[in-house]
Amino acid sequence: MDIPRSTLIDWCGQAVAVLRPLTDLIRQDVVKADLLHADDTPIQVLDPRLRQAGKPRGVKEGRIWSYLRDPRPWGGSDPPAVAYWFSPDRKGINPQTHLAQFRGILQADAYAGFRDLYKPDATGTVHVREAACWAHLRRAFHDVWKGSDSTIAREALEQIGELYDIERQITGHPAPYRLAVRQEQSRPRVTAFHAWCETQLARIPGKGELAKAIRYALNRWKAFTLFLEDGRVAIDNNPAERAIRPVCVGRKNYLFAGSDTGGDNIADAMTLIESAKLSRLNPHDYLADVLARINEHKINRLHELLPWNWKPVNTLHRQAA
């Protein structure tokens, strides 16, 4: 049957609307965590107002934000899940709104829009602590090394590589064990790297990319060393980059979201699908079952349909028998 694309889009939007109470519940549950990874990526959004204003493409750049809870690397008991939001721009108010109720450690890049989250409130209390990403720092040195064959950049890569060698050995171990190993093996290397950075910065031109990479580390040193104080904290933000990758793949299959509402629908659908994947579910089976049941499901038992709690109808019938 040849179904018009507009009809298919309408059906998708209606399905997302039906599931929105569940999407909202996933988001609420994710931001209750005390340790999150965050990332964002651009998405093209159709905006007829731009065409009326003389811009022939009529497309603006919106944003998809992801916030990931994943305690598996340190054996935590909470189920992994990810929440996505759409925004029509990249202003800092967006993550500040998404994470208004979040309290804990946020691992992210150096995007300025996160900075207000790390500031103390009127009483001097800090609600969100920043954990920096060593993978971003490594890339900065790697780009310098590839572009100039710098021996200093290569030495930085070797020192950072030693930290990653340690991390590979402790992934999946409990947080106290990870912390103990980091204190014994990683901390001396991190201390030495800090001293090395200060020495090199005094020897090289101050306006080059190498100096920029070193200052990036030194200016955010407290955030870069938070993983030495808490065994739950990852050394980098790669989990968030993996969580945002499906959006990047999606961009290759569609030109743009048709509107801001379409962007919201993408974020809602991604929240359900990717959280289902993290719970090792087949997203098709999960969504088909939940769509068939949610309208008759009691609102005070909606948590039963969360991906990590969900059981298909045939399983529930067997348990009742």
C-alpha positions in Angstrom: 0.0 0.0 0.0 1.4 3.4 -1.0 0.9 5.6 2.1 1.7 9.3 1.6 4.8 10.5 3.5 2.8 13.2 5.2 0.4 10.5 6.6 3.4 8.5 8.0 4.8 11.6 9.6 1.4 12.4 11.2 1.2 8.9 12.6 4.7 9.1 14.0 3.8 12.4 15.7 0.6 10.9 17.1 2.5 7.9 18.5 5.1 10.1 20.1 2.3 12.2 21.7 0.6 9.0 23.1 3.9 7.9 24.6 4.9 11.4 25.9 3.9 10.6 29.6 6.4 7.7 29.5 9.1 9.9 27.9 8.7 12.5 30.5 9.0 9.8 33.2 12.3 8.6 31.7 13.6 12.2 31.7 12.6 12.7 35.3 14.2 9.5 36.4 17.5 10.2 34.5 18.0 13.7 36.1 17.4 12.2 39.6 20.8 10.5 39.2 23.8 12.0 40.8 26.2 11.3 38.0 25.5 12.2 34.3 27.2 12.4 31.0 26.1 15.3 28.7 26.6 16.1 25.0 24.8 17.9 22.2 24.8 18.0 18.4 23.2 20.2 15.7 20.2 19.3 13.7 18.7 21.2 10.8 15.1 22.5 11.3 12.8 23.9 8.7 11.5 27.4 9.6 9.3 29.1 7.0 9.8 32.5 8.8 13.4 32.5 7.5 12.3 32.1 3.9 9.9 35.0 4.4 12.8 37.0 5.7 14.7 36.4 2.5 16.7 33.3 3.3 15.9 30.9 0.5 16.7 27.6 2.3 14.5 28.5 5.2 16.5 26.2 7.6 17.9 27.0 11.0 20.2 25.1 13.2 18.5 23.5 16.2 20.1 21.3 18.8 19.6 17.8 20.3 20.9 17.4 23.9 21.6 14.0 25.5 22.0 13.2 29.2 23.2 9.7 30.0 23.0 7.7 33.2 25.2 4.6 32.9 26.6 3.0 36.1 27.7 -0.2 34.4 31.5 0.7 34.2 31.6 0.8 38.0 28.9 -1.8 38.8 26.2 0.6 40.0 22.7 -0.8 40.6 20.6 1.9 38.7 19.6 0.9 35.2 21.3 2.7 32.3 19.1 5.2 30.5 19.4 8.3 28.4 17.2 11.4 28.0 17.1 13.7 25.0 15.8 17.2 24.6 15.4 19.4 21.5 16.0 23.1 21.5 15.8 25.7 18.6 19.2 27.1 19.5 22.3 26.4 21.6 21.8 29.0 24.4 23.0 28.0 27.8 19.5 28.4 29.2 18.6 25.1 27.5 20.9 22.7 29.6 20.3 24.9 32.6 16.6 24.2 32.2 17.0 20.5 31.5 19.1 20.0 34.6 17.4 22.5 36.9 16.7 19.7 39.4 19.9 17.8 38.9 22.3 17.5 41.8 25.6 15.7 41.4 28.5 15.4 39.0 28.2 16.3 35.3 30.7 15.1 32.8 30.7 17.2 29.7 32.9 19.2 27.3 33.9 22.8 28.0 30.8 24.4 26.5 30.2 27.7 28.2 26.5 27.1 28.6 27.2 24.5 31.3 29.2 27.0 33.5 26.2 28.5 35.4 25.4 25.0 36.5 28.7 24.8 38.4 28.3 28.1 40.2 27.3 28.1 43.9 23.8 29.3 44.8 22.9 32.2 47.0 23.9 30.2 50.1 27.2 29.3 48.6 26.2 25.7 48.0 27.5 24.0 44.8 24.9 21.6 43.4 26.7 20.5 40.3 30.4 19.6 40.1 32.2 19.4 36.8 34.1 16.4 35.5 36.2 17.2 32.4 37.0 14.9 29.5 40.5 13.6 29.0 39.5 12.4 25.5 38.9 16.0 24.4 42.3 17.0 25.8 44.0 14.1 24.1 42.4 15.1 20.7 43.8 18.6 21.1 47.3 17.3 21.5 46.7 14.7 18.8 45.7 17.4 16.3 48.9 19.3 17.1 51.0 16.2 16.7 49.4 15.3 13.3 49.8 18.8 12.0 53.3 19.6 13.1 54.9 16.3 14.3 55.6 18.1 17.6 57.6 16.0 20.0 56.0 17.9 23.0 52.5 16.9 21.8 53.6 13.4 21.3 55.0 13.2 24.8 51.7 14.5 26.1 49.9 11.7 24.2 52.2 9.1 25.7 51.5 10.4 29.3 47.7 10.5 28.7 47.9 7.0 27.1 49.4 5.6 30.4 46.2 6.8 32.2 44.0 5.1 29.7 46.1 1.8 30.1 45.1 1.9 33.8 41.5 2.7 33.0 41.2 -0.4 30.8 42.2 -2.6 33.7 39.6 -1.3 36.1 36.5 -0.9 33.8 33.7 -2.9 35.3 35.2 -3.1 38.8 33.4 -1.6 41.8 33.9 2.1 42.5 36.1 1.6 45.7 38.5 -0.6 43.8 38.7 1.8 40.9 39.4 4.7 43.3 42.1 2.7 45.1 43.9 1.9 41.8 43.7 5.5 40.6 45.1 6.8 43.9 48.0 4.4 43.7 48.8 4.5 40.0 47.0 7.3 38.2 47.5 10.2 40.7 51.3 10.2 40.6 51.1 10.3 36.8 48.5 13.1 36.8 50.6 15.2 39.2 53.7 14.7 37.0 51.7 15.6 33.9 50.6 18.9 35.6 54.2 19.8 36.4 55.2 18.9 32.9 52.5 21.1 31.4 53.6 24.1 33.4 57.2 23.6 32.4 56.4 23.3 28.7 54.0 26.3 28.7 56.9 28.5 29.8 59.1 27.3 26.9 56.8 27.5 23.9 55.1 30.3 22.0 52.0 31.5 23.9 49.7 31.9 20.9 50.1 28.4 19.3 47.7 25.5 19.3 50.1 23.6 21.6 49.9 26.3 24.3 46.2 26.4 23.8 45.9 22.7 24.5 48.1 23.0 27.6 46.1 26.0 29.0 42.9 24.0 28.3 44.1 21.4 30.8 45.6 23.8 33.4 42.6 26.2 33.5 40.2 23.3 34.2 42.5 21.2 36.4 40.0 20.6 39.2 37.5 19.2 36.7 40.2 17.1 35.0 41.2 15.5 38.4 37.8 14.8 39.8 38.0 11.2 38.5 40.8 10.7 41.1 38.5 11.6 43.9 35.4 9.4 42.9 35.7 5.9 41.6 32.3 6.3 39.7 33.6 9.1 37.5 34.8 8.2 34.1 38.1 9.5 32.7 36.3 10.9 29.7 32.9 11.8 28.2 33.0 9.1 25.5 29.8 7.5 26.8 27.8 10.7 26.0 29.4 10.8 22.6 28.2 7.3 21.9 24.7 8.3 23.1 24.5 11.2 20.7 25.9 9.2 17.7 22.4 7.9 16.7 21.3 11.5 16.1 24.4 12.0 13.9 23.5 8.8 11.9 20.0 10.1 11.6 21.1 13.3 10.0 22.4 11.2 7.1 18.9 9.9 6.5 16.8 13.0 6.7 17.4 16.6 5.5 15.8 18.4 8.5 13.1 18.3 11.1 10.0 19.9 9.7 9.5 22.2 12.6 10.4 22.7 16.3 7.6 20.3 17.1 9.3 17.8 14.8 12.6 18.3 16.7 10.7 17.6 20.0 9.3 14.4 18.4 12.8 13.3 17.4 14.1 13.8 21.0 11.1 12.0 22.5 11.5 9.0 20.1 15.2 8.9 20.7 14.6 8.8 24.5 12.4 5.8 24.2 14.4 3.9 21.6 17.9 4.4 23.0 16.8 3.7 26.6 15.2 0.5 25.4 18.5 -0.4 23.7 20.4 0.2 27.0 18.0 -2.2 28.7 18.9 -4.8 26.0 15.4 -4.6 24.5 14.3 -4.8 20.9 12.9 -1.3 20.4 10.3 -2.4 17.9 8.9 -5.1 20.2 9.0 -2.7 23.2 7.2 0.2 21.4 4.6 -2.0 19.7 3.7 -3.5 23.1 3.7 -0.2 25.0 1.6 1.6 22.3 -1.0 -1.2 22.5 -1.2 -0.9 26.3 -0.5 2.6 27.5 -4.0 4.1 27.0 -5.5 1.4 29.3 -2.6 1.5 31.8 -3.2 3.1 35.1 -1.3 6.4 35.4 0.0 5.5 38.9 1.6 2.4 37.5 3.2 4.0 34.5 6.6 3.1 35.9 5.9 -0.5 34.9 6.3 0.5 31.3 9.7 2.0 31.7 12.2 0.1 29.6 14.1 -1.4 32.6 10.8 -2.5 34.2 8.9 -3.6 31.1 7.6 -7.1 30.6 5.7 -8.1 27.5 2.1 -9.1 27.8 2.7 -12.8 27.2 5.2 -12.9 30.0 2.7 -11.3 32.4 0.1 -13.8 31.4 2.5 -16.7 32.1 3.3 -15.2 35.5 -0.4 -14.8 36.4 -1.1 -18.4 35.4 
